[in-house]
């Protein structure tokens, strides 16, 4: 005699649902991890260094004057030290904050430094350029002007 298999549709449906959930679990966990990583790193950008916010003052500076705003800072001073000494100081201090001498034409001018903000998707809209200019002064001294300009590197290769 033929006996039909024990068929309980509710039990079959429960078993199928459990199998489906077990099959989807690794995919769901992967999506959750990806979402959490995106939330955590999605807004991540490098912090603007203090040297971009407040221009470092050369230790041998005299008659220091500073003016500016969040987009442009100008620091002026006199010194009896050589240009090489002043440039070495700024190269050391700015290098610690990851400023670089940008390629200009075929040269890397030692008196120009740049810092670009990076994000998870590449460069952002924030960059700074610091330029050091020298002028002969009185009594074997040099007048030095340090200019820091904030600009958007997406639109300008050199600040306006």
Beta strands, then each sheet from edge to edge (+ up, - down):
strand 1: 62-68
strand 2: 72-79
strand 3: 112-119
strand 4: 122-136
strand 5: 142-151
sheet 1: 1+ 2- 5+ 4- 3+
end
